[in-house]
Amino acid sequence: MSLEIQLADLQSRLRTVRISKGLTLSQVSALSKGSISAIALGSYERGDRSLSTEKLFAISNIYQIPVAELMSPIEKGIKSGRVIIDIKKLSTSSDSSNDAALKIVQRIAHMRHDWNGEVISLRSSDMALLKIFADYSDDETNRFLENFALTKLK
């Protein structure tokens, strides 16, 4: 894969994760306590400015996900064998139909000691079990993924 494609994937991923967390550029700047300005973050997302390793780690800490997830192409999804679920977003959902899924995902995260309970990478086998134990239809599973997946599904 070419360097240009890898950089474009990183830039896209930065924006996708920020938006999935429901954060504006200004909010991220505030969370960084001024170490990353809204203008700089927007420039990183557009590719107008080079991103240092230090800033990349700072951004991953703000988003509470591993740097490796920021470096992963956004096209990963359930068909590629895994999907990243935003546990924090799932846990704040007011839709009670997600309660069983939340308990299952939290249990998997606890068993794996996965990223402080903020996000989790679910394998296709995990998704099959989630579907069974949460008693989700195909449509409900797809709706769940659309609402809580940080990765773009294929």
C-alpha positions, 0 to 999 in steps of 0.5 A: 500500500502506498504512503499516500493511501496510508496517510489518507486512511489515517486522516479519514480515520481521525475524523471518523473516530472524532465524529463517532465520539460525538466531538467537535474540533473545539471539544477535542481541543478543550479535552487536550487542554490546549495541546492540540488546537481545533485548527491543527486537528482539522488540518491533520484530518484534511492532510494539510499538516504533518502529524507528529507521533507525539500528537498522534498519541495525544489524540489516541489518548483523548479518544481513548483508543489505541494508536493502532486503531487510528492506523487501521484502515476504516474499511474493516468491518464484520465481513473482514472478521472484526468490528470495533464497538464503542462501548461508551456510546453503547452504555449511554444509549437510552434504548433498552433494546440494547441492554442485553448487548451491552452486558454481553459486550461489557463481559467480553471486554472485561474478560479481555481487559480490552482498552479500559472498557471504552471500545472493543474489537469484536471478532465475527465469532463474537458477533455471532454469539452477540446475535444469539444471546441478545436475540437479535434478528439480522436487521437488529444486528445491522442496526446495532452495528450502524449505531455503535461500530466505529468501523465502517461496515462493508 
